[in-house]
Amino acid sequence: MIFVMLVTSLVMSIGGIIGSFYISTLHALPFILGVILTTCLNIVKVIWLERAVNATVNLEDQKAAARQIRLHYVLRLLLTLLVLLAAVFIPFIDLWGAVVGLFTFHPAKYALGVFIKTDDL
């Protein structure tokens, strides 16, 4: 899943470089930084999600497990908000690159569903 996110990020960065030839060559670097920043964020969120799920599987109390999953969800959402706010206020990171980089998770999720057979689950 992380490999697919990195490949998607690379494709989006190349698309940003190609698109920057029509606008300005100097605009490609902030776009690529935004894509890289949120791709790294997505990788951290996937690893964090895996650890949260593994930790809650062993809990006996269903309500405590649900609270812990909700807490991790809110924390991942706040982390995403912080990264997007950083992209807004730091001038050398392009907000649109950061938004585009957030979508690296979705192709990885679908690719994971394609590569994993239902018999393995």
Phi and psi in radians as a Rosetta constraint file:
Dihedral C 1 N 2 CA 2 C 2 CIRCULARHARMONIC -1.161 0.35
Dihedral N 2 CA 2 C 2 N 3 CIRCULARHARMONIC -0.656 0.35
Dihedral C 2 N 3 CA 3 C 3 CIRCULARHARMONIC -1.081 0.35
Dihedral N 3 CA 3 C 3 N 4 CIRCULARHARMONIC -0.745 0.35
Dihedral C 3 N 4 CA 4 C 4 CIRCULARHARMONIC -1.147 0.35
Dihedral N 4 CA 4 C 4 N 5 CIRCULARHARMONIC -0.651 0.35
Dihedral C 4 N 5 CA 5 C 5 CIRCULARHARMONIC -1.096 0.35
Dihedral N 5 CA 5 C 5 N 6 CIRCULARHARMONIC -0.716 0.35
Dihedral C 5 N 6 CA 6 C 6 CIRCULARHARMONIC -1.182 0.35
Dihedral N 6 CA 6 C 6 N 7 CIRCULARHARMONIC -0.694 0.35
Dihedral C 6 N 7 CA 7 C 7 CIRCULARHARMONIC -1.145 0.35
Dihedral N 7 CA 7 C 7 N 8 CIRCULARHARMONIC -0.747 0.35
Dihedral C 7 N 8 CA 8 C 8 CIRCULARHARMONIC -1.084 0.35
Dihedral N 8 CA 8 C 8 N 9 CIRCULARHARMONIC -0.709 0.35
Dihedral C 8 N 9 CA 9 C 9 CIRCULARHARMONIC -1.085 0.35
Dihedral N 9 CA 9 C 9 N 10 CIRCULARHARMONIC -0.724 0.35
Dihedral C 9 N 10 CA 10 C 10 CIRCULARHARMONIC -1.110 0.35
Dihedral N 10 CA 10 C 10 N 11 CIRCULARHARMONIC -0.755 0.35
Dihedral C 10 N 11 CA 11 C 11 CIRCULARHARMONIC -1.095 0.35
Dihedral N 11 CA 11 C 11 N 12 CIRCULARHARMONIC -0.756 0.35
Dihedral C 11 N 12 CA 12 C 12 CIRCULARHARMONIC -1.144 0.35
Dihedral N 12 CA 12 C 12 N 13 CIRCULARHARMONIC -0.648 0.35
Dihedral C 12 N 13 CA 13 C 13 CIRCULARHARMONIC -1.167 0.35
Dihedral N 13 CA 13 C 13 N 14 CIRCULARHARMONIC -0.719 0.35
Dihedral C 13 N 14 CA 14 C 14 CIRCULARHARMONIC -1.113 0.35
Dihedral N 14 CA 14 C 14 N 15 CIRCULARHARMONIC -0.703 0.35
Dihedral C 14 N 15 CA 15 C 15 CIRCULARHARMONIC -1.072 0.35
Dihedral N 15 CA 15 C 15 N 16 CIRCULARHARMONIC -0.658 0.35
Dihedral C 15 N 16 CA 16 C 16 CIRCULARHARMONIC -1.152 0.35
Dihedral N 16 CA 16 C 16 N 17 CIRCULARHARMONIC -0.663 0.35
Dihedral C 16 N 17 CA 17 C 17 CIRCULARHARMONIC -1.170 0.35
Dihedral N 17 CA 17 C 17 N 18 CIRCULARHARMONIC -0.774 0.35
Dihedral C 17 N 18 CA 18 C 18 CIRCULARHARMONIC -1.106 0.35
Dihedral N 18 CA 18 C 18 N 19 CIRCULARHARMONIC -0.744 0.35
Dihedral C 18 N 19 CA 19 C 19 CIRCULARHARMONIC -1.158 0.35
Dihedral N 19 CA 19 C 19 N 20 CIRCULARHARMONIC -0.488 0.35
Dihedral C 19 N 20 CA 20 C 20 CIRCULARHARMONIC -1.266 0.35
Dihedral N 20 CA 20 C 20 N 21 CIRCULARHARMONIC -0.337 0.35
Dihedral C 20 N 21 CA 21 C 21 CIRCULARHARMONIC -1.155 0.35
Dihedral N 21 CA 21 C 21 N 22 CIRCULARHARMONIC -0.431 0.35
Dihedral C 21 N 22 CA 22 C 22 CIRCULARHARMONIC -1.478 0.35
Dihedral N 22 CA 22 C 22 N 23 CIRCULARHARMONIC -0.394 0.35
Dihedral C 22 N 23 CA 23 C 23 CIRCULARHARMONIC -1.831 0.35
Dihedral N 23 CA 23 C 23 N 24 CIRCULARHARMONIC -1.264 0.35
Dihedral C 23 N 24 CA 24 C 24 CIRCULARHARMONIC -2.842 0.35
Dihedral N 24 CA 24 C 24 N 25 CIRCULARHARMONIC 2.418 0.35
Dihedral C 24 N 25 CA 25 C 25 CIRCULARHARMONIC -1.176 0.35
Dihedral N 25 CA 25 C 25 N 26 CIRCULARHARMONIC -0.542 0.35
Dihedral C 25 N 26 CA 26 C 26 CIRCULARHARMONIC -1.272 0.35
Dihedral N 26 CA 26 C 26 N 27 CIRCULARHARMONIC -0.260 0.35
Dihedral C 26 N 27 CA 27 C 27 CIRCULARHARMONIC -1.405 0.35
Dihedral N 27 CA 27 C 27 N 28 CIRCULARHARMONIC -0.212 0.35
Dihedral C 27 N 28 CA 28 C 28 CIRCULARHARMONIC -1.234 0.35
Dihedral N 28 CA 28 C 28 N 29 CIRCULARHARMONIC -0.653 0.35
Dihedral C 28 N 29 CA 29 C 29 CIRCULARHARMONIC -1.114 0.35
Dihedral N 29 CA 29 C 29 N 30 CIRCULARHARMONIC -0.836 0.35
Dihedral C 29 N 30 CA 30 C 30 CIRCULARHARMONIC -1.090 0.35
Dihedral N 30 CA 30 C 30 N 31 CIRCULARHARMONIC -0.603 0.35
Dihedral C 30 N 31 CA 31 C 31 CIRCULARHARMONIC -1.120 0.35
Dihedral N 31 CA 31 C 31 N 32 CIRCULARHARMONIC -0.808 0.35
Dihedral C 31 N 32 CA 32 C 32 CIRCULARHARMONIC -1.127 0.35
Dihedral N 32 CA 32 C 32 N 33 CIRCULARHARMONIC -0.676 0.35
Dihedral C 32 N 33 CA 33 C 33 CIRCULARHARMONIC -1.089 0.35
Dihedral N 33 CA 33 C 33 N 34 CIRCULARHARMONIC -0.687 0.35
Dihedral C 33 N 34 CA 34 C 34 CIRCULARHARMONIC -1.120 0.35
Dihedral N 34 CA 34 C 34 N 35 CIRCULARHARMONIC -0.744 0.35
Dihedral C 34 N 35 CA 35 C 35 CIRCULARHARMONIC -1.125 0.35
Dihedral N 35 CA 35 C 35 N 36 CIRCULARHARMONIC -0.779 0.35
Dihedral C 35 N 36 CA 36 C 36 CIRCULARHARMONIC -1.127 0.35
Dihedral N 36 CA 36 C 36 N 37 CIRCULARHARMONIC -0.728 0.35
Dihedral C 36 N 37 CA 37 C 37 CIRCULARHARMONIC -1.046 0.35
Dihedral N 37 CA 37 C 37 N 38 CIRCULARHARMONIC -0.855 0.35
Dihedral C 37 N 38 CA 38 C 38 CIRCULARHARMONIC -1.374 0.35
Dihedral N 38 CA 38 C 38 N 39 CIRCULARHARMONIC -0.399 0.35
Dihedral C 38 N 39 CA 39 C 39 CIRCULARHARMONIC -1.171 0.35
Dihedral N 39 CA 39 C 39 N 40 CIRCULARHARMONIC -0.746 0.35
Dihedral C 39 N 40 CA 40 C 40 CIRCULARHARMONIC -1.088 0.35
Dihedral N 40 CA 40 C 40 N 41 CIRCULARHARMONIC -0.674 0.35
Dihedral C 40 N 41 CA 41 C 41 CIRCULARHARMONIC -1.053 0.35
Dihedral N 41 CA 41 C 41 N 42 CIRCULARHARMONIC -0.774 0.35
Dihedral C 41 N 42 CA 42 C 42 CIRCULARHARMONIC -1.106 0.35
Dihedral N 42 CA 42 C 42 N 43 CIRCULARHARMONIC -0.668 0.35
Dihedral C 42 N 43 CA 43 C 43 CIRCULARHARMONIC -1.129 0.35
Dihedral N 43 CA 43 C 43 N 44 CIRCULARHARMONIC -0.758 0.35
Dihedral C 43 N 44 CA 44 C 44 CIRCULARHARMONIC -1.087 0.35
Dihedral N 44 CA 44 C 44 N 45 CIRCULARHARMONIC -0.731 0.35
Dihedral C 44 N 45 CA 45 C 45 CIRCULARHARMONIC -1.158 0.35
Dihedral N 45 CA 45 C 45 N 46 CIRCULARHARMONIC -0.635 0.35
Dihedral C 45 N 46 CA 46 C 46 CIRCULARHARMONIC -1.159 0.35
Dihedral N 46 CA 46 C 46 N 47 CIRCULARHARMONIC -0.773 0.35
Dihedral C 46 N 47 CA 47 C 47 CIRCULARHARMONIC -1.124 0.35
Dihedral N 47 CA 47 C 47 N 48 CIRCULARHARMONIC -0.730 0.35
Dihedral C 47 N 48 CA 48 C 48 CIRCULARHARMONIC -1.129 0.35
Dihedral N 48 CA 48 C 48 N 49 CIRCULARHARMONIC -0.691 0.35
Dihedral C 48 N 49 CA 49 C 49 CIRCULARHARMONIC -1.125 0.35
Dihedral N 49 CA 49 C 49 N 50 CIRCULARHARMONIC -0.740 0.35
Dihedral C 49 N 50 CA 50 C 50 CIRCULARHARMONIC -1.065 0.35
Dihedral N 50 CA 50 C 50 N 51 CIRCULARHARMONIC -0.763 0.35
Dihedral C 50 N 51 CA 51 C 51 CIRCULARHARMONIC -1.167 0.35
Dihedral N 51 CA 51 C 51 N 52 CIRCULARHARMONIC -0.656 0.35
Dihedral C 51 N 52 CA 52 C 52 CIRCULARHARMONIC -1.155 0.35
Dihedral N 52 CA 52 C 52 N 53 CIRCULARHARMONIC -0.733 0.35
Dihedral C 52 N 53 CA 53 C 53 CIRCULARHARMONIC -1.166 0.35
Dihedral N 53 CA 53 C 53 N 54 CIRCULARHARMONIC -0.762 0.35
Dihedral C 53 N 54 CA 54 C 54 CIRCULARHARMONIC -1.093 0.35
Dihedral N 54 CA 54 C 54 N 55 CIRCULARHARMONIC -0.602 0.35
Dihedral C 54 N 55 CA 55 C 55 CIRCULARHARMONIC -1.260 0.35
Dihedral N 55 CA 55 C 55 N 56 CIRCULARHARMONIC -0.619 0.35
Dihedral C 55 N 56 CA 56 C 56 CIRCULARHARMONIC -1.456 0.35
Dihedral N 56 CA 56 C 56 N 57 CIRCULARHARMONIC -0.293 0.35
Dihedral C 56 N 57 CA 57 C 57 CIRCULARHARMONIC -1.110 0.35
Dihedral N 57 CA 57 C 57 N 58 CIRCULARHARMONIC -0.606 0.35
Dihedral C 57 N 58 CA 58 C 58 CIRCULARHARMONIC -1.475 0.35
Dihedral N 58 CA 58 C 58 N 59 CIRCULARHARMONIC -0.097 0.35
Dihedral C 58 N 59 CA 59 C 59 CIRCULARHARMONIC -1.344 0.35
Dihedral N 59 CA 59 C 59 N 60 CIRCULARHARMONIC 2.400 0.35
Dihedral C 59 N 60 CA 60 C 60 CIRCULARHARMONIC -1.390 0.35
Dihedral N 60 CA 60 C 60 N 61 CIRCULARHARMONIC -0.679 0.35
Dihedral C 60 N 61 CA 61 C 61 CIRCULARHARMONIC -1.408 0.35
Dihedral N 61 CA 61 C 61 N 62 CIRCULARHARMONIC 2.064 0.35
Dihedral C 61 N 62 CA 62 C 62 CIRCULARHARMONIC -1.163 0.35
Dihedral N 62 CA 62 C 62 N 63 CIRCULARHARMONIC -0.646 0.35
Dihedral C 62 N 63 CA 63 C 63 CIRCULARHARMONIC -1.179 0.35
Dihedral N 63 CA 63 C 63 N 64 CIRCULARHARMONIC -0.684 0.35
Dihedral C 63 N 64 CA 64 C 64 CIRCULARHARMONIC -1.161 0.35
Dihedral N 64 CA 64 C 64 N 65 CIRCULARHARMONIC -0.674 0.35
Dihedral C 64 N 65 CA 65 C 65 CIRCULARHARMONIC -1.134 0.35
Dihedral N 65 CA 65 C 65 N 66 CIRCULARHARMONIC -0.732 0.35
Dihedral C 65 N 66 CA 66 C 66 CIRCULARHARMONIC -1.140 0.35
Dihedral N 66 CA 66 C 66 N 67 CIRCULARHARMONIC -0.706 0.35
Dihedral C 66 N 67 CA 67 C 67 CIRCULARHARMONIC -1.102 0.35
Dihedral N 67 CA 67 C 67 N 68 CIRCULARHARMONIC -0.727 0.35
Dihedral C 67 N 68 CA 68 C 68 CIRCULARHARMONIC -1.156 0.35
Dihedral N 68 CA 68 C 68 N 69 CIRCULARHARMONIC -0.714 0.35
Dihedral C 68 N 69 CA 69 C 69 CIRCULARHARMONIC -1.123 0.35
Dihedral N 69 CA 69 C 69 N 70 CIRCULARHARMONIC -0.748 0.35
Dihedral C 69 N 70 CA 70 C 70 CIRCULARHARMONIC -1.099 0.35
Dihedral N 70 CA 70 C 70 N 71 CIRCULARHARMONIC -0.724 0.35
Dihedral C 70 N 71 CA 71 C 71 CIRCULARHARMONIC -1.064 0.35
Dihedral N 71 CA 71 C 71 N 72 CIRCULARHARMONIC -0.791 0.35
Dihedral C 71 N 72 CA 72 C 72 CIRCULARHARMONIC -1.136 0.35
Dihedral N 72 CA 72 C 72 N 73 CIRCULARHARMONIC -0.622 0.35
Dihedral C 72 N 73 CA 73 C 73 CIRCULARHARMONIC -1.081 0.35
Dihedral N 73 CA 73 C 73 N 74 CIRCULARHARMONIC -0.822 0.35
Dihedral C 73 N 74 CA 74 C 74 CIRCULARHARMONIC -1.130 0.35
Dihedral N 74 CA 74 C 74 N 75 CIRCULARHARMONIC -0.696 0.35
Dihedral C 74 N 75 CA 75 C 75 CIRCULARHARMONIC -1.137 0.35
Dihedral N 75 CA 75 C 75 N 76 CIRCULARHARMONIC -0.699 0.35
Dihedral C 75 N 76 CA 76 C 76 CIRCULARHARMONIC -1.135 0.35
Dihedral N 76 CA 76 C 76 N 77 CIRCULARHARMONIC -0.663 0.35
Dihedral C 76 N 77 CA 77 C 77 CIRCULARHARMONIC -1.142 0.35
Dihedral N 77 CA 77 C 77 N 78 CIRCULARHARMONIC -0.744 0.35
Dihedral C 77 N 78 CA 78 C 78 CIRCULARHARMONIC -1.135 0.35
Dihedral N 78 CA 78 C 78 N 79 CIRCULARHARMONIC -0.650 0.35
Dihedral C 78 N 79 CA 79 C 79 CIRCULARHARMONIC -1.118 0.35
Dihedral N 79 CA 79 C 79 N 80 CIRCULARHARMONIC -0.705 0.35
Dihedral C 79 N 80 CA 80 C 80 CIRCULARHARMONIC -1.100 0.35
Dihedral N 80 CA 80 C 80 N 81 CIRCULARHARMONIC -0.746 0.35
Dihedral C 80 N 81 CA 81 C 81 CIRCULARHARMONIC -1.072 0.35
Dihedral N 81 CA 81 C 81 N 82 CIRCULARHARMONIC -0.747 0.35
Dihedral C 81 N 82 CA 82 C 82 CIRCULARHARMONIC -1.090 0.35
Dihedral N 82 CA 82 C 82 N 83 CIRCULARHARMONIC -0.713 0.35
Dihedral C 82 N 83 CA 83 C 83 CIRCULARHARMONIC -1.177 0.35
Dihedral N 83 CA 83 C 83 N 84 CIRCULARHARMONIC -0.703 0.35
Dihedral C 83 N 84 CA 84 C 84 CIRCULARHARMONIC -1.170 0.35
Dihedral N 84 CA 84 C 84 N 85 CIRCULARHARMONIC -0.664 0.35
Dihedral C 84 N 85 CA 85 C 85 CIRCULARHARMONIC -1.130 0.35
Dihedral N 85 CA 85 C 85 N 86 CIRCULARHARMONIC -0.653 0.35
Dihedral C 85 N 86 CA 86 C 86 CIRCULARHARMONIC -1.098 0.35
Dihedral N 86 CA 86 C 86 N 87 CIRCULARHARMONIC -0.679 0.35
Dihedral C 86 N 87 CA 87 C 87 CIRCULARHARMONIC -1.168 0.35
Dihedral N 87 CA 87 C 87 N 88 CIRCULARHARMONIC -0.524 0.35
Dihedral C 87 N 88 CA 88 C 88 CIRCULARHARMONIC -1.263 0.35
Dihedral N 88 CA 88 C 88 N 89 CIRCULARHARMONIC -0.774 0.35
Dihedral C 88 N 89 CA 89 C 89 CIRCULARHARMONIC -1.624 0.35
Dihedral N 89 CA 89 C 89 N 90 CIRCULARHARMONIC -0.299 0.35
Dihedral C 89 N 90 CA 90 C 90 CIRCULARHARMONIC -1.612 0.35
Dihedral N 90 CA 90 C 90 N 91 CIRCULARHARMONIC 2.071 0.35
Dihedral C 90 N 91 CA 91 C 91 CIRCULARHARMONIC -1.203 0.35
Dihedral N 91 CA 91 C 91 N 92 CIRCULARHARMONIC -0.410 0.35
Dihedral C 91 N 92 CA 92 C 92 CIRCULARHARMONIC -1.627 0.35
Dihedral N 92 CA 92 C 92 N 93 CIRCULARHARMONIC 0.220 0.35
Dihedral C 92 N 93 CA 93 C 93 CIRCULARHARMONIC -2.077 0.35
Dihedral N 93 CA 93 C 93 N 94 CIRCULARHARMONIC 2.167 0.35
Dihedral C 93 N 94 CA 94 C 94 CIRCULARHARMONIC -1.421 0.35
Dihedral N 94 CA 94 C 94 N 95 CIRCULARHARMONIC 2.256 0.35
Dihedral C 94 N 95 CA 95 C 95 CIRCULARHARMONIC -1.105 0.35
Dihedral N 95 CA 95 C 95 N 96 CIRCULARHARMONIC -0.702 0.35
Dihedral C 95 N 96 CA 96 C 96 CIRCULARHARMONIC -1.170 0.35
Dihedral N 96 CA 96 C 96 N 97 CIRCULARHARMONIC -0.598 0.35
Dihedral C 96 N 97 CA 97 C 97 CIRCULARHARMONIC -1.128 0.35
Dihedral N 97 CA 97 C 97 N 98 CIRCULARHARMONIC -0.677 0.35
Dihedral C 97 N 98 CA 98 C 98 CIRCULARHARMONIC -1.158 0.35
Dihedral N 98 CA 98 C 98 N 99 CIRCULARHARMONIC -0.697 0.35
Dihedral C 98 N 99 CA 99 C 99 CIRCULARHARMONIC -1.168 0.35
Dihedral N 99 CA 99 C 99 N 100 CIRCULARHARMONIC -0.740 0.35
Dihedral C 99 N 100 CA 100 C 100 CIRCULARHARMONIC -1.098 0.35
Dihedral N 100 CA 100 C 100 N 101 CIRCULARHARMONIC -0.701 0.35
Dihedral C 100 N 101 CA 101 C 101 CIRCULARHARMONIC -1.125 0.35
Dihedral N 101 CA 101 C 101 N 102 CIRCULARHARMONIC -0.456 0.35
Dihedral C 101 N 102 CA 102 C 102 CIRCULARHARMONIC -1.104 0.35
Dihedral N 102 CA 102 C 102 N 103 CIRCULARHARMONIC -0.457 0.35
Dihedral C 102 N 103 CA 103 C 103 CIRCULARHARMONIC -1.479 0.35
Dihedral N 103 CA 103 C 103 N 104 CIRCULARHARMONIC 0.152 0.35
Dihedral C 103 N 104 CA 104 C 104 CIRCULARHARMONIC -1.278 0.35
Dihedral N 104 CA 104 C 104 N 105 CIRCULARHARMONIC -0.334 0.35
Dihedral C 104 N 105 CA 105 C 105 CIRCULARHARMONIC -1.215 0.35
Dihedral N 105 CA 105 C 105 N 106 CIRCULARHARMONIC -0.662 0.35
Dihedral C 105 N 106 CA 106 C 106 CIRCULARHARMONIC -1.192 0.35
Dihedral N 106 CA 106 C 106 N 107 CIRCULARHARMONIC -0.799 0.35
Dihedral C 106 N 107 CA 107 C 107 CIRCULARHARMONIC -1.086 0.35
Dihedral N 107 CA 107 C 107 N 108 CIRCULARHARMONIC -0.596 0.35
Dihedral C 107 N 108 CA 108 C 108 CIRCULARHARMONIC -1.156 0.35
Dihedral N 108 CA 108 C 108 N 109 CIRCULARHARMONIC -0.675 0.35
Dihedral C 108 N 109 CA 109 C 109 CIRCULARHARMONIC -1.130 0.35
Dihedral N 109 CA 109 C 109 N 110 CIRCULARHARMONIC -0.772 0.35
Dihedral C 109 N 110 CA 110 C 110 CIRCULARHARMONIC -1.214 0.35
Dihedral N 110 CA 110 C 110 N 111 CIRCULARHARMONIC -0.652 0.35
Dihedral C 110 N 111 CA 111 C 111 CIRCULARHARMONIC -1.140 0.35
Dihedral N 111 CA 111 C 111 N 112 CIRCULARHARMONIC -0.631 0.35
Dihedral C 111 N 112 CA 112 C 112 CIRCULARHARMONIC -1.108 0.35
Dihedral N 112 CA 112 C 112 N 113 CIRCULARHARMONIC -0.700 0.35
Dihedral C 112 N 113 CA 113 C 113 CIRCULARHARMONIC -1.148 0.35
Dihedral N 113 CA 113 C 113 N 114 CIRCULARHARMONIC -0.532 0.35
Dihedral C 113 N 114 CA 114 C 114 CIRCULARHARMONIC -1.338 0.35
Dihedral N 114 CA 114 C 114 N 115 CIRCULARHARMONIC -0.715 0.35
Dihedral C 114 N 115 CA 115 C 115 CIRCULARHARMONIC -1.377 0.35
Dihedral N 115 CA 115 C 115 N 116 CIRCULARHARMONIC -0.443 0.35
Dihedral C 115 N 116 CA 116 C 116 CIRCULARHARMONIC -1.622 0.35
Dihedral N 116 CA 116 C 116 N 117 CIRCULARHARMONIC 2.163 0.35
Dihedral C 116 N 117 CA 117 C 117 CIRCULARHARMONIC -1.358 0.35
Dihedral N 117 CA 117 C 117 N 118 CIRCULARHARMONIC 2.692 0.35
Dihedral C 117 N 118 CA 118 C 118 CIRCULARHARMONIC -1.180 0.35
Dihedral N 118 CA 118 C 118 N 119 CIRCULARHARMONIC -0.369 0.35
Dihedral C 118 N 119 CA 119 C 119 CIRCULARHARMONIC -1.237 0.35
Dihedral N 119 CA 119 C 119 N 120 CIRCULARHARMONIC -0.459 0.35
Dihedral C 119 N 120 CA 120 C 120 CIRCULARHARMONIC -1.310 0.35
Dihedral N 120 CA 120 C 120 N 121 CIRCULARHARMONIC -0.404 0.35
